[in-house]
Amino acid sequence: MTSDLTALPVSGPPAAPVPDARVDPPPVQSSRSKLVERVIGVTALVGIAATVWLGLWVTPPDKVQGDLVRLVYIHPGVAWVALYLAFGLAAVSSLLYLWPRTRSLFWDRLAAAAVEVGVVFNICTLVSGSIWGKPTWGVWWAWDARLTLTAVLLVLFLGYLALRRIPAEPEVRARRSAFVALFAAIDIPLVHFSVNWWNTLHQGATVLNPGLKLKIHGSMAWTLLLGFLALTLAFVWMLLVRYRVGVLEDWLAANELDFALAERQSEGAGPSGTDPGAGPGKGPSGEGPSGEGPTGDRVGVA
């Protein structure tokens, strides 16, 4: 004796939920900060242009060095920015990140931005120094203590930037980068006191000497100080721009997975999140409604 049971539809696997691929809006720069950034940038550009004009056409030549002295309006300024402002700020920011009470990724981003800008000014320091050294010493490069230590400083902070390119969690990257920055910063006082500790070809400090007395006067002194101020403002402008780029880079890295999910959803999902290969009224496997086979037969038990 057999009895027909109610046909039981075979349902397919439940549809996978559509991923929530909402992405936070990117950080937006306020109108006030944009204005401040532009003012600093324009002021720095005007100051550098005025320094070049005064240095080339207004100030007199030196009694000893002649027209070669005109490089002094640029070379000490870029060295000041690289060694003391940029790399010094990177060291202080790294120390503040390692200190538990002030630990924040803000300090890590600031240190990274300062190092990147400082590398640019460090290269300018070496190039302008070589241009000055050729007619003075007769060679483009000499293994002088200050020159060598400045080149070592450049290599150390290039290594810092290379270390930051290694994939890692933001906190891990920030911690190990901070230690490297502090290690590299040990070279800064060596560069500064090298002309006093060793017998070097490099002349002594023009401004940052032990007595803080200028060794030049009149229009030459004012042009030199203007160059320091203009290059300092240029550093501040570049630092602000690079820090903002760093914030955007961190935002992109944090939302990379959300971007991938949103792209996958837009490419492969239909309006309701179903398989785009399934026709109207079909299940996930192309079957008929309610799990029917291709011919519409139902599976039953006899």
N, C-alpha and C positions, 0 to 999 in steps of 0.2 A: 504494500500500500504506500502510495506516494502522495505527498501533498505539496502543492505549490506555495512557496513562501513569498512574501512581498519582495519584489525585486529591490535589492540594495544597491544604490548607486556607488560606484567607486570614485571617490573624490581624489583629486591630485594633491600634491604637497601645497601647503599654504604659501601664498605669495610673500616674497621677502619684503620687509618694510623698506620704504623709500628713505634713503639716508637724509638726515637733516643737514643740508650743506650750506647753512647760513654762515656768512662770513662777516666778522665785525668790520665796521668802516675803518679805513686807514686813518692814522693820526693826521690832523689838519693843523697847519701853522696859522696862528692867529694873525689878524691884520696888524696888530701892534708890533708883534715880533718881526713881521715882514718889513715894516717901516724901519724899525731899529736896525735890522740887518742891512737894508739898503743904504741907510745913512752912514753906517760904519764902512760899508764897501766903497761908497762914493768918496767919503772923506779920505780913506786910505789911498784910493787911486789919485786923488788930487794931491795928497801929500807926497806920494812917490814921484809924481810928475814934477812937482815943485822942487823936490830934492835933486832930481836929475838936471833940471834947468839951472838951479843955483850951483850945483857941483861942476857943471861943464862950462858955464858961460859967465858966472858972476864971481865966484871965489877965485882968489889968485893962486898961482902955482906955488909949490913948496920950495924953500931955498935949497934943500938937499935933494928931494925926490922929484922935483919939477911937477909936470902934469900927472905923473903916476900917483900922486897923492889923492887924486880925485876918486880913486877906488875906495878910499877910507870912508866915504860917505855912504857906501853900500855894504862893504864887506863886514865891518864890525856889527852892523845892524842885523844882517841875516844870521851871523854867528850868535848874537844875543838871543834872537828868537828861537833858533834851533836848540842851543845848549841849555838855556836857562828857562825860557818860557815854555816851549813845547815839551821837551823831555823832563824838565822839572815838574810841570803840571802832570805829566803822565805818572811820574813817581809818586807824587802826593795823592793823586786819584787812586792809584793802585793800593797805596797804604790805607786809604779810607775805605776801600772795598774790603780789604782783609780784616779791618777792625770790625768786630761783630756789631757794635752799636750803630755804625754808619754803613753797614753793608747794603748796597743797592746796585742794581745793574746800571743806574745812572753813572756811577763812577767808572764802571768798566767801559761804557760807551765813550765817556769823556776821555779816558786814558787812550783808548784806541784812536779816537779822532785826533788827539794831540800828537800821538806818535806818527800818524800818517802825514800830518802837516809838517811835523818836525823833520821827517825824512826829506821832504822837499827842500826845506830851508838848509838842512845839513848838506845836501848835494850842492846847493847854490853857494854855501860857504866854501866847500872844497874847490869848486870851479873858479870862483872869484879869487880865492887865495892863490890858485895856480897861475891865473892871469897876472896877479901882482908879483908872484915869485919868479916868473921867467925873466923879466928885465932886471929884477933886483938880485937874484941868486944865480941867474944864468941857466936854470933848469926849471921844467914845469913841476917837478915833484922832487922833494928831498925827504929822506926818512928822518925828519925832524920829530922831536917828541910830541909837540902839539899837533902837527899834521897827522902823525901816525895814530895818536890816541883819538883824534876826531874821526879818522877813517874807521877805527875799531868801533867807535860809538855808532856809526852808521850801520856797520855790519850787524851789531847786536840788535838794533831796533828793526832792521830788516828781518832778522830772525824772529823777533816778536810778532811782526805782521804775518810771517809765514806760519807761525804756530797758531795764530787765530784762524787760519784757513782749514785747519784739521777739524773734521766733523766731531762735534761733542755737544753735550747739553750746555745751555748758556751759563749755568753756574760753574760747571767744570771748566769751561773755556775761560771764564772770567778769573777763576782762582789761579790757574796755572799761568795765565798771561800776566797777572799781577806780580807773581813771583819773578817772572822773567824781566819785567819792567824794573823792578827794584834792583835786581842783579845788574842790569845794564846801566842803571843810574849811578852805580859806583864809579863809573868812568867819568862822570861829569866833573867832580872836583879835581880829578887827575888832569883833565884837559885845562881847567882853569889855572891851576898852580904849576903847570908843567914848565912855564917860562921862568919860574922862580926856583923850582927844585932841580932842574937840569940845565945844562949849558946848551941852549937851543939857538937856532938861527932866527926863530920868530921873534919879532920885537915885542916889548912889554905891552901891557894893557894901556889903551888910550884913555878909556873912561873908567872901567872897573878896576882901577889900580888901588893899592892899599890906602892911599890918601884921598881917593875919589876926586882927584884934581885933573881937570882937562889939560892936555898937553898942547892944545891948539886954541886959538883965540879969534875974536872978531867974527866975521862972516863965515869963516871955516867952522868955528864952533857951533854957530846957530844952524848951519846946514847939516852938520853931523847929528845934532840933537833932533832936527826935523826928520832926518832919515830914520833914526831910532823910533820916533813916534809913529811915522807913517808905516814902517814895517811891522810895528806892534799891532796897529789897527788892521793891517792886512792879515796878520796871524789870527786875530780875533774873528774877522769875517770868515776866513777859511775854516776856522774851528767850528763856528756856528753852522755853516753849511754842511760840513762833514758830519757833525753830530746829528743833524736832522736826517741825513742820508742813512746813518747808522740805525736810527730809530725805525725808519721805513724798512731797512733790511731785516731787522729783528721781527717786525710785524709780518713781513712776507714769509719768513721762516716759520713763525708760529702758526700761520694760516695755510701752510702748504698743503696739509692733508685735506682741509676743507675745500681748497681750490680743486684738488684732484677729484674729490667726491662730487663736487658740483659739475665738473666737466664730464665725468662718467655718467652722471644722471641725465645731463642734457643730451648726450650722445646715444645712450642705450635704453632709456626709459620712455614709455609712452605717456599720454596725458594722465592715466590713472596708475602708473607704476607697473603695468603689466608688460609681458614680453611683446615687443613690436612685431614678432613673427606670427603671433597668434591672430587669427582672423576674428571677425565680429561674432560674438556669441560662443567663442571657443575657450577652452581651458588653457592651462599653461602648456600642455603638450599637443595642442592642436586638435583635441577631442571635441566631441559635441558637448552640448550643455549638460551639466550635472554629471560629468564623468562618462558620458556615452562614448562608445567606440566610434570609429569612422563611419559605420553604417547605421548608427543610431540604435543598435541592439543593446539591451541591458543585460547585465550579468546577474543571474539568479541561481538559487540553490534548489535542487529537486529532491 
